[in-house]
Amino acid sequence: MNIQNNAKNLNKILEVFSKDKVELESQKVELSLIDDVQKYTDIMSNEKKNLSKYATDVANIRLEYIRFMAKANDLYKKYGDDIVSEIESDLRKYLSTAEKLAAQAKEIGIDPQKIAPFKKFIQNYDDMEDSIDGLREHEEDLEKIIKSNANI
């Protein structure tokens, strides 16, 4: 009987260990899911920070763009085409005078390039022409930008 009791006791012990093993495996699965959820929570937290920073950057760029467009529009309204046209008109008058000086200098045998004010005038005139050409390109681009973004 002792052997039989020992066998019964052994079976009871194995039954308890078997039961505990199932419970431990179940708890292991639950812990694994908790670990996964924690890992995903950490990942989402980092992604949320990145998304928030990106959203802030986009909002700031949009604000800067709106301010830029307002400034460009104000500048265009303030100066528009009038200022460049006035300067070009003035330059034509100045050039006419300089051409008369050059003609008179040549009549008396003087190279106009040897006359310091004439030489400086030609340099300034060329610089002004280059500036106006560049300005015209920028104005055209700016006007296109303003018109294409009028609804923003």
Secondary structure, DSSP 4 states (H G I P E B T S, - for coil): -HHHHHHHHHHHHHHHHHHHHHHHHHHHHHHHHHHHHHHHHHHHHHHHHHHHHHHHHHHHHHHHHHHHHHHHHHHHHHHTTHHHHHHHHHHHHHHHHHHHHHHHHHHTT--GGGSHHHHHHHHHHHHHHHHHHHHHHHHHHHHHHHHHTTT-
